[in-house]
């Protein structure tokens, strides 16, 4: 029973990792396989016809396609799946203008209080309590002769 649960959890974890990457992996593997097939055919043709430059071109072309497939997979699949971006997204000027315009058109902006964190609320409450305590102490001193 326990072995079945562990195996099912493992398969589920692998499937969750593999599912968003599956199409990209298949395309990359097909590109690598086609590159290897075309390269071997081109090398055989170059050897048959005594054209050594075709052999060199097949070798470099194969590795170039493999490199392009790996980089394409990384940039088109992995970065999208993991959600990592090298540069932060910036808003365009038109979007910033429309945002500032909507702020200007907000009729209730003056009546709204800004959102404060819990720490800010505690600090404000402590300041008020200290102020009340200090005024009580001052009035107490005034009353005593």
C-alpha positions in Angstrom: 0.0 0.0 0.0 2.7 2.5 1.0 4.8 1.5 -2.1 1.8 2.3 -4.3 1.3 5.7 -2.7 5.0 6.6 -3.0 5.1 5.4 -6.6 1.9 7.4 -7.4 3.3 10.5 -5.8 6.5 10.2 -7.7 4.7 9.8 -11.0 2.4 12.7 -10.2 5.4 14.9 -9.4 7.2 13.9 -12.6 4.1 14.5 -14.7 3.5 18.0 -13.2 7.1 18.9 -14.0 7.0 17.4 -17.5 3.5 18.5 -18.7 4.3 22.2 -19.4 7.7 21.2 -21.0 6.6 18.3 -23.1 5.8 20.1 -26.4 9.1 22.0 -26.2 11.1 18.9 -25.4 9.5 17.0 -28.3 10.3 19.8 -30.8 13.9 20.1 -29.5 14.4 16.3 -29.8 13.0 16.3 -33.3 15.3 19.1 -34.3 18.3 17.3 -32.8 17.3 14.1 -34.5 16.8 15.7 -37.9 20.1 17.6 -37.6 21.9 14.3 -36.8 20.3 12.6 -39.8 21.0 15.4 -42.3 24.5 15.7 -41.0 25.3 12.0 -41.4 23.8 12.0 -44.9 25.8 15.1 -45.9 29.0 13.6 -44.5 28.4 10.4 -46.4 27.7 12.4 -49.6 30.8 14.5 -49.0 32.9 11.4 -48.6 31.5 9.8 -51.8 32.0 12.8 -54.0 35.4 13.8 -52.5 34.2 17.1 -51.2 35.8 17.6 -47.8 34.2 21.0 -47.3 30.8 19.3 -47.1 32.1 17.1 -44.3 33.2 20.1 -42.3 29.9 22.0 -43.0 27.9 19.0 -41.9 29.8 18.8 -38.6 29.5 22.5 -37.8 25.9 22.7 -39.0 24.9 19.8 -36.8 26.4 21.4 -33.7 25.0 24.8 -34.6 21.5 23.3 -34.9 22.0 21.4 -31.6 23.0 24.7 -29.9 20.1 26.6 -31.4 17.7 23.8 -30.3 19.0 24.0 -26.7 18.9 27.8 -26.6 15.5 27.9 -28.2 14.2 25.4 -25.7 15.6 27.4 -22.8 14.4 30.8 -23.9 11.0 29.7 -25.3 10.0 27.0 -22.8 12.0 27.0 -19.6 11.9 30.8 -19.0 8.1 30.8 -19.7 7.5 27.9 -17.3 9.6 29.1 -14.5 8.4 32.7 -15.0 11.8 34.3 -14.6 12.5 37.5 -16.5 15.9 39.1 -16.8 14.5 42.6 -17.3 11.5 43.9 -15.3 8.5 44.9 -17.3 8.0 48.6 -17.5 4.8 50.4 -18.3 4.7 52.5 -21.4 4.2 56.3 -21.4 0.6 56.0 -22.5 -0.3 53.7 -19.6 1.4 55.9 -17.1 -0.5 58.9 -18.5 -3.8 57.1 -18.3 -3.0 56.0 -14.7 -2.2 59.6 -13.6 -5.3 60.8 -15.4 -7.4 58.3 -13.5 -5.8 59.5 -10.2 -6.8 63.1 -11.1 -10.4 62.0 -11.9 -10.8 60.2 -8.6 -13.4 62.2 -6.7 -13.0 60.3 -3.4 -9.2 60.5 -3.2 -9.4 63.3 -0.5 -11.7 61.4 1.8 -9.7 58.1 1.6 -7.2 57.3 4.3 -4.0 55.6 3.2 -3.6 51.9 4.0 -1.3 51.4 7.0 0.4 48.3 8.1 -0.1 46.6 11.4 3.2 47.9 12.7 2.3 51.5 11.8 -1.0 51.1 13.6 0.7 49.8 16.7 3.3 52.7 16.6 0.5 55.3 16.3 -1.5 53.7 19.1 1.6 53.8 21.4 2.3 57.5 20.5 -1.3 58.3 21.4 -1.1 56.5 24.7 2.2 58.2 25.5 0.6 61.6 24.6 -2.4 60.9 26.8 -0.1 59.7 29.7 2.1 62.8 29.4 -0.9 65.2 29.4 -2.3 63.4 32.5 1.0 63.8 34.2 1.1 67.5 33.3 -2.4 68.1 34.7 -1.5 66.2 37.8 1.5 68.4 38.4 -0.6 71.6 37.9 -3.1 70.4 40.5 -0.6 69.7 43.2 0.6 72.8 45.0 
